[in-house]
Amino acid sequence: MEEFYKSLDKHVESLNYKFQDKFSIKQLLYDDIMLVLQDGWGDSQLKFWVNKNFKIIKIGDQSVVYDIKSNHPVVRHENLYTKIKECHERVGHHGRDKTWIEVKDQYGWVQLDTVKLFISQCDVCSNRKTFPKPAAEKPIVSIGYFTRLQVDLIDMRSIPDGEYKWILHAKDHFTKFLWTYPLQSKEAEPVAQKLLQQFYSFGAPRILQSDNGKEFVAKVIKVLTLFYCLFCEI
Ligand SMILES: [Zn+2]
């Protein structure tokens, strides 16, 4: 949140001075707008601007400042982060346009630049862009079912489901059939355990490959071998 407001301040400073004060409505200005509308307070320039853009709506015993143009409540500068975050999450992190529509549907006096800035700093959106691609870069030939199993880990640490912070993604290269498993850690042991369950049900592949690197595959294979040995002893 701190980072968002720092960047927002920088953005406002870069604007023409005429727009700086009114880019977002800080609490002090909000109180002044209320005074103008309720008590006719303020100089003529302020009164003109306030009467042109705002009105008061009574909700229960509370007075709320509404933006006349959009007919929606004004979001105070101090609440911008929370309100945009709510809208962005409601549309499932689906980019700028959907978030902007959601914001405009509910609130007044929020600028598109503020929404853009929020999204540019969203951890969930930026992590999505760096998800490992399940397919390998060079063309791979598979001659049948379960010849090659592509195994990758998807980092979900920014939106964990309780203790589960990783998704193990396994794909048969020939049939494109895929399996996914929730994981609490990306250690080789839990990965191997999930793969072993799969091998018992569907059979073991001849080749195990991963974009997470040879070292990762080697560790997983080492644990798999250990499990197999234990199984043999029983
Ligand atoms: Zn996002």
Residues whose N, C-alpha, C, O or C-beta is under 5 A from the ligand:
A	BS01	ZN	H93 C122 V124 C125
